[in-house]
Amino acid sequence: MLDGTQRKNIKFGISVAIVLKQDQQSGLLTDGIVRDILTKSSTHPHGIKVRLMSGEIGRVKKIY
């Protein structure tokens, strides 16, 4: 499985599971397709922040 903390692993149009800001306590994941990559740095310890096609924003926890 690819690492969601590495920006190079995340591309436009791939399927991912993100954790939304309001779900960080519960760890609930939301599946979707990447529309935009919002994190500018090459890595982030909590996951790269992305916007999904649905408009939801969160940090990548899984890459499918």
Secondary structure as a PSIPRED ss2 file (coil, helix, strand):
# PSIPRED VFORMAT (PSIPRED V4.0)

   1 M C   1.000  0.000  0.000
   2 L C   1.000  0.000  0.000
   3 D C   1.000  0.000  0.000
   4 G C   1.000  0.000  0.000
   5 T C   1.000  0.000  0.000
   6 Q E   0.000  0.000  1.000
   7 R H   0.000  1.000  0.000
   8 K H   0.000  1.000  0.000
   9 N H   0.000  1.000  0.000
  10 I C   1.000  0.000  0.000
  11 K C   1.000  0.000  0.000
  12 F C   1.000  0.000  0.000
  13 G C   1.000  0.000  0.000
  14 I C   1.000  0.000  0.000
  15 S E   0.000  0.000  1.000
  16 V E   0.000  0.000  1.000
  17 A E   0.000  0.000  1.000
  18 I E   0.000  0.000  1.000
  19 V E   0.000  0.000  1.000
  20 L E   0.000  0.000  1.000
  21 K H   0.000  1.000  0.000
  22 Q H   0.000  1.000  0.000
  23 D H   0.000  1.000  0.000
  24 Q C   1.000  0.000  0.000
  25 Q C   1.000  0.000  0.000
  26 S C   1.000  0.000  0.000
  27 G C   1.000  0.000  0.000
  28 L C   1.000  0.000  0.000
  29 L E   0.000  0.000  1.000
  30 T E   0.000  0.000  1.000
  31 D E   0.000  0.000  1.000
  32 G E   0.000  0.000  1.000
  33 I E   0.000  0.000  1.000
  34 V E   0.000  0.000  1.000
  35 R E   0.000  0.000  1.000
  36 D E   0.000  0.000  1.000
  37 I E   0.000  0.000  1.000
  38 L C   1.000  0.000  0.000
  39 T C   1.000  0.000  0.000
  40 K C   1.000  0.000  0.000
  41 S C   1.000  0.000  0.000
  42 S C   1.000  0.000  0.000
  43 T E   0.000  0.000  1.000
  44 H C   1.000  0.000  0.000
  45 P C   1.000  0.000  0.000
  46 H C   1.000  0.000  0.000
  47 G C   1.000  0.000  0.000
  48 I C   1.000  0.000  0.000
  49 K E   0.000  0.000  1.000
  50 V E   0.000  0.000  1.000
  51 R E   0.000  0.000  1.000
  52 L E   0.000  0.000  1.000
  53 M C   1.000  0.000  0.000
  54 S C   1.000  0.000  0.000
  55 G C   1.000  0.000  0.000
  56 E C   1.000  0.000  0.000
  57 I E   0.000  0.000  1.000
  58 G E   0.000  0.000  1.000
  59 R E   0.000  0.000  1.000
  60 V E   0.000  0.000  1.000
  61 K E   0.000  0.000  1.000
  62 K E   0.000  0.000  1.000
  63 I E   0.000  0.000  1.000
  64 Y C   1.000  0.000  0.000
